[in-house]
Amino acid sequence: MAQVYTRLLFVQQGLSGALEAFVVPPGEVWVVRNVDAYVAAPLLTTQLLLKDKDSSAAWLSFASEAGTSRSFQWEGRQAYEEEMGLVIDAVDHPWDVRVTGYKLNLGP
């Protein structure tokens, strides 16, 4: 059986405010690998933050100026261990957000 490497961890159109995107199930480790985001011509300067649920430590920020539609992409690796969660916070304007990654195989 083929192992799925990349999978969709979160997707939402028109995300407003802060939302818990996921919490990792017990015994698993997930890796966020890519984040894609789009914002459509906000009236104000707006920001999208990705941060850890428990510590509120932000590790990624996208910002767009008023009146400018923009797409953003991030590629990297952020590990989330069991019970850890990702919060996505769309400040001042709705964003479309897609997060992909993988479940880390820790062996038998």
GIUR-V35398 format. One line per field, one symbol per residue. psi: psi as a letter, one per 30 degrees, with the letter a starting at -180 (. if undefined). Layout:
psi: ???
This chain:
psi: kkkkeklkfkkkkhkkakkjelkklkglkkkkekkklkkjilflklkkkklkeefgkkfkkkkklkgjklkkkkkakjkjlkfllkkkjjkfkklkkkklalkkjga.
